[in-house]
Amino acid sequence: AFTRARVLGALAAMLVTATAATAVLQWVSAAQAQDASARLESERALRLEVSGAAGAFSKALLSYDYQNLQATRSALAAQATGDFLGTYDAAFGGAMAQVIVKLKATSQATVREVYLADVDEATAHAIVVVDQQVNTSEAIRSVKDSHLKISLVKEKGAWKVHDVTVLGAASDDQYNLDGGKPADGDDKKD
């Protein structure tokens, strides 16, 4: 009887130990799953934040109105960092701005896709695909599938564009408003 009681006691102790171990393993597994879920959600939020910043910048870069070019520059200044504005002013200021005003050009850009490469808490790289339509007093120019390579950095809690490289476009068509044929080179395909 005594041996039987010891065996039953040992079995009861093993059952309690097994139950406790199972509970601990389930708790650890649930905590790990919760941590993994939180990490995935944090990474998703970060990628959405970067994607939004890259898309908004691309739209601002390729949208403008000849009546208020300063608004475009100001929007870009708020979204850029480093020497980007100097590069922008060299490319679009001066003579180019005069041409935009002379032709009464307006441009509307539509972001089609944003592809993210490496993203961490401080830096990111994206490829943004944009369609653009430029209307002038003389012609309508349609640029499809422009690809912009964008480098971003996080400054003071906000994503800023550090560098932009235009990789090309699938098509670039121009239609003269006077019904004439586009000038040589105006209907090129990239």
C-alpha atoms as one frame of an Amber mdcrd trajectory, in Angstrom:
protein
   0.000   0.000   0.000   2.864   2.318   0.856   4.597   1.657  -2.483   1.318
   2.181  -4.259   0.864   5.559  -2.533   4.409   6.582  -3.484   3.837   5.578
  -7.115   0.534   7.487  -7.200   2.248  10.476  -5.540   5.071  10.365  -8.083
   2.564  10.113 -10.928   0.607  13.045  -9.517   3.822  15.094  -9.205   4.788
  14.238 -12.780   1.299  15.191 -13.969   1.494  18.536 -12.159   5.012  19.129
 -13.540   3.934  18.203 -17.084   0.886  20.467 -16.837   3.002  23.339 -15.516
   5.624  22.811 -18.226   2.912  22.763 -20.899   1.433  25.987 -19.534   4.856
  27.654 -19.485   5.595  26.531 -23.057   2.206  27.808 -24.237   2.802  31.130
 -22.499   6.290  31.455 -24.033   4.945  30.498 -27.469   2.112  33.048 -27.190
   4.562  35.755 -26.085   6.870  34.965 -29.021   3.941  35.041 -31.444   2.817
  38.365 -29.999   6.364  39.765 -30.314   6.606  38.539 -33.913   3.218  40.047
 -34.694   4.241  43.363 -33.132   7.513  43.352 -35.122   5.654  42.625 -38.363
   3.122  45.370 -37.654   5.930  47.825 -36.845   7.761  46.916 -40.067   4.543
  47.257 -42.060   3.870  50.701 -40.553   7.437  51.789 -41.337   7.176  50.603
 -44.956   3.815  52.377 -45.394   5.325  55.573 -43.987   8.296  55.420 -46.389
   6.076  54.497 -49.337   3.787  57.440 -48.595   6.696  59.871 -48.369   8.266
  58.622 -51.629   4.932  58.767 -53.471   4.025  62.231 -52.181   7.437  63.591
 -53.137   7.277  62.100 -56.630   3.856  63.611 -57.234   5.055  67.016 -55.989
   8.201  66.815 -58.127   6.350  66.175 -61.377   3.257  68.349 -60.768   3.419
  72.098 -61.284   1.518  75.139 -62.497   3.262  77.927 -64.385   1.257  80.464
 -62.388   2.827  79.379 -59.111   6.148  77.595 -59.534   7.164  78.767 -56.066
   4.448  76.532 -54.552   6.072  73.492 -56.177   9.494  74.518 -54.914   8.125
  75.104 -51.405   6.398  71.697 -51.376   9.632  70.035 -52.444  11.665  71.989
 -49.885   9.399  70.649 -47.129   9.974  67.071 -48.312  13.676  67.170 -49.207
  17.003  67.417 -47.435  20.661  67.844 -48.230  21.630  69.545 -51.449  18.512
  68.430 -53.319  17.101  71.969 -53.622  20.352  73.179 -55.182  20.112  70.386
 -57.740  16.430  71.156 -58.329  17.085  74.876 -58.776  19.880  74.135 -61.248
  17.605  71.858 -63.296  14.269  73.688 -63.079  15.123  77.234 -62.095  16.232
  80.039 -64.369  15.824  79.222 -68.068  13.584  76.164 -67.499  11.219  78.148
 -65.278  11.036  80.842 -67.970  10.115  78.230 -70.597   7.416  76.779 -68.308
   5.913  80.248 -67.815   6.234  81.174 -71.511   4.408  77.989 -72.569   1.850
  78.336 -69.767   2.667  74.782 -68.754   0.819  72.830 -66.122   1.661  69.302
 -65.137  -0.300  66.667 -63.270   1.450  63.563 -61.995  -0.145  60.322 -60.841
   1.802  57.814 -58.771   1.106  54.302 -60.017   3.384  52.153 -57.865   5.987
  52.477 -55.134   8.508  49.657 -54.772  10.633  49.641 -51.640  14.123  48.223
 -51.465  15.966  48.406 -48.182  14.142  50.125 -45.340  15.371  50.622 -41.797
  14.694  53.161 -39.084  16.991  55.802 -40.644  17.301  55.226 -44.402  15.274
  53.813 -47.276  15.347  53.428 -51.048  12.371  53.277 -53.379  11.479  53.078
 -57.045   8.402  55.153 -57.820   6.452  54.685 -61.069   4.674  57.868 -62.173
   2.509  58.964 -65.099   2.625  62.646 -66.029   0.619  64.855 -68.350   1.962
  68.284 -69.247  -0.397  70.755 -70.888   1.033  73.834 -72.572  -0.366  76.522
 -74.800   1.061  74.608 -77.781   0.898  70.884 -76.994  -0.037  68.073 -74.655
   2.784  65.815 -73.537   2.044  62.442 -71.960   4.809  60.556 -70.156   3.911
  57.040 -69.010   5.713  54.849 -66.511   8.476  57.224 -65.457  10.704  55.439
 -62.962  12.277  57.519 -60.203  14.916  56.052 -57.899  14.572  57.829 -54.558
  16.820  57.770 -51.490  15.244  58.861 -48.214  16.558  59.630 -44.744  14.660
  60.151 -41.526  15.204  63.581 -39.992  13.469  64.789 -36.839  10.854  62.052
 -37.132   9.983  62.707 -40.795  11.135  61.009 -43.995  12.976  63.398 -46.333
  14.193  62.791 -49.868  17.956  62.940 -50.125  18.488  62.031 -53.765  16.453
  61.398 -56.922  17.554  59.714 -60.132  15.292  59.554 -63.181  15.663  56.073
 -64.642  13.535  56.660 -67.744   9.991  56.240 -68.989   8.122  53.629 -71.017
   6.654  56.230 -73.389   6.836  59.953 -74.004   4.309  61.262 -76.521   3.512
  64.809 -77.547   0.506  66.067 -79.484   0.504  69.568 -80.925  -2.683  71.523
 -80.316  -2.624  73.081 -83.789  -3.188  69.619 -85.262   0.264  69.506 -86.792
   2.757  66.750 -86.486   5.091  66.885 -83.468   8.469  68.473 -84.102  11.386
  66.078 -84.670  12.374  64.455 -81.416   9.143  65.429 -79.651   7.597  61.991
 -80.065  10.563  59.974 -78.890  10.202  56.730 -76.983  12.500  56.073 -73.996
